Amino acid sequence: MAVYTEVSDDELRGFLTEYDLGAVLSFKGIAEGVENSNYMLQTARGTYILTLYEKRVARGDLPFFLGLMDHLAAGGFPCPTPVHGKDGTVLRELGGRPAAIVTFLSGLWPRRILPVHCKELGAAMAHMHLASASFKLKRENALSHDGWRAIYDGCRGRADTVHAGLEKVIAAELEFLDEHWPEALPTGVIHADLFPDNVFFLNETLSGVIDFYFACNDFYAYELAICLNAWCFEPDGSFNVTKARNMLQAYRGLRPFSAEELEFMPVLARGAALRFLLTRLYDLIHHPEGALVKPKDPLEYLRKLKFHQRVKGPSAYGLR
């Protein structure tokens, strides 16, 4: 179970005196999630998620994350809404950790991704980008292009123990991206971690987006590139252009691409693949013995990177 900080009954009761949520009916840890400790909280007023933010989430970033969710929810975007305490505060401390309560979203993430899921996601991404345009706070993306070499340095000398020749592949790709990475595409707040397990559906209708704890300011098109990698490859490693076309066309129906965004999509897709290759590789190499969470396979993103390296233009993603 991905609960790193246990909360006693007495701690919970004391914490909830700061809110107007009624009596506690149930309280239990949530197994899914790798960054924080999450609990399902049911009270007389409804169902909520209580999150204790662990060491990988910087306390100074929490006003951005929680403020963004508040802002998006106010704009009609389906995301968790932070619950304000009696004094109006959303961020408190519990069990020695920063903590907050957010509303519960109904739905399930798709275990088998269909083109209709990708279409729903594309429209939701555009909605989110448009709704976040008026959000005033900013947060740099430490896991974008400028940060990749530092992650690579943390893997240098050990990458080839994971896969023969991997260090050379990464070094060459970093050189390519340094030369070709765009500088002036449309920019705003992005989620930056829109993987299927962070997107809920009721039947085939998108019902909510969760886990905004990588959200930051970056290229809107980079968000789409992340989603091409996360949603449009089949289990056998093949790329499904129908899923990509559904996603990108639905997005463009609400927020049209610029010509430059279209031109740079293959480069952005390579960058997104490298980002998750590097972070997964780093987590695998530095995985603590006895840790509760199993590291994800970095080689999945090596295979995706190799696909994008062969792409000749945006038509490979169903774009024209």
Protein Blocks (a to p, Z undefined) as FASTA:
>chain_A
ZZfbdcdfklmmmmmmmpcebjafbdcddfbdjkbccdddddfkbccddddddfklcfkl
mmmmmmmmmmmmmnopacddddddfkopabdceehiacddddddeddddfbdcfklmmmm
mmmmmmmmmmmmmpmbdcddfkbmklmmmmmmmmgojlmmmoghklmmmmmmmmmmmmmo
cfbbccdddeklacfklcccehjacfbdehjllgccddfklmmmmmmmmmmccfkopacf
klmmmmmmmmmmmmccdfklmmmmmmmmmmmmmmmmmmmmmmmmmpcehiabdcddfklm
mmmmmmmmmpgbfklnopZZ
